[in-house]
Amino acid sequence: MQRRNVTLKLYPNAARAARLEAWTRLHCELYNAALEERVVAWRKAGKSISDFDQQNILPQIKADRPEFVELGSHALQQTLRRPDRAFQSFFRRVKAGQTPGFRRFKAGKWFSGFAYPDPAGWKLMQHGGRGATLRIGSGDTALSVRARGLHRFGDQAKPNDITLTRKGGGWFVSVTLRVPDAACARERTADMRRGLDFGINDWATFDEGPPIANPRWVREELPRLAALQRQRARKRKGSVRHKRLGHGIARLHDGISNRRRDFVHKATTRLVQQCAVLATEQLTPKTMSRSAKGTAETPGRRVRQKAGLNREILSAGFGMAHPMLAYKAEEAGTRLHLSNTRQLKPSQRCAACWEIVPKTLADRMRVCPHCGHVMQRDQNSALVVLIDAFNTQDTPGTGVAARPKPLPRQRGKSRSVTRETPATTPCV
Ligand SMILES: [Zn+2]
């Protein structure tokens, strides 16, 4: 049994959205009250209140304030656990001789949402296709909200717990599913072996074949973002117009990151579906923070304005791609090989003779002074990591493996995070 998370967008009508809003405020009130009790106990008596004590007051609270009843006791308990966790880390830091601040009280509008930690008190009904209904509570007071979203695990996946969150004015439910191992498996349609180099000019370059271009829409949105930010800078802080532009900027950021995540998901899915072996570099801070300046021949424009956002978007793109590749490779039976960048130096090493040639970023084409091998730089890197994958595999000896010599002391440093299994035939 595996756990998988899916997020569905909720479509409450105005009345139901108001109810969700009201529930969030009640959860926030409970959170702040529990926090206050703990802060007072600590300040006045220097002692901590246990989670157990606070959970025991819940029936009393529900008797005094009947509006809490429909929220469900497990959800209320879950909210009470939040200050508990905060205080545990607070006391841990006090013990360690640090001077931590108290956990801050939260205003209702900053309270992100609430959670149901087990399958009790709610029900998620999938209607086939993309439609679903989330029902919270039971009887006349139950709250039914339409949801949209689809997961690929079918009927065998059982929803285990949910978290409702508010983001950018919309509501989302994040569902943890318990999925049988068999339902997690992905089909693989080909047995390709590919080396892969993530970059900025192209999102991914392979040892052979066309690269995956870096999507243009991120760069296309940047002027709009900069314009909004300039407009906001002219408004008085705290004014309605400042706030309105702030919402616009947040929405644009959300849109960019949604499209980026969608793109990375689709690209990584396609990769593991095609490949029996995927080789790439280990993720290092250096590769994550590569300059946005471009190259000497094709310098980037608006480098300074871009740098901040680029760092965020691009690093998120690579940072997202690696974990996605890892779990999808496992599901598809693809061997994902991560080369040790420091030792292998894929961008400097010649894929033909295995010699290291230091060079600058400006060299788009790579000409090896030792053997005269000419190759595009990123393509060369991709080929080097692919060869590394063959050199370090448990059962050496096929195809390319025989070509260059393995690195000294290199064995065991690069590693494969998943194992290779034969391709599955697509079910018709
Ligand atoms: Zn060479």
Residues whose N, C-alpha, C, O or C-beta is under 5 A from the ligand:
A	BS01	ZN	C350 A352 C353 W354 C368 H370 C371 G372 H373
